[in-house]
């Protein structure tokens, strides 16, 4: 991969996203990061440490860390429901239509 100057990263990314294989991998990683950040944000808003959330869920602190850094490869809906319940939240899954321009396939609110 060639070096890219920081001020040209947007143009470089736009060009790379034309490649379908790259775009799919990028969208998957972006979705993982968005979800991981949201889980960490919700935990912090509850003033919980990773170890506190882990105890509520009956898992290890390392597992929570892996989720919040996007390194957990097998994050299931069951686990997401446990996280949500432990944080006093619900899960809302929807499949809205995609408009004419490209979107990320994951919206976390």
BELMOQUI-V621465 format. One record per pair of residues at least 4 apart in sequence whose ideal C-beta (glycine too) atoms are under 6 Angstrom apart, sorted by the first residue. I is the first residue (numbers start at 1). J is the second residue. Records with the same first field share a line. If there is no record, write none. Layout:
I->J ; J
This chain:
4->8 ; 9 ; 12
8->12
9->13
16->22
17->23
22->26
27->105
30->104
31->106
32->70
33->70
34->106 ; 108
35->108
36->68 ; 70
38->108
39->67 ; 68 ; 83
40->68
42->87
43->48 ; 53
46->87
48->52 ; 53
50->61 ; 64 ; 65
51->61
53->64 ; 86
54->59 ; 60 ; 61 ; 64
56->86
57->82 ; 86
59->63
66->71 ; 72
67->72
75->79
80->91
81->91
84->89 ; 90 ; 91
98->103
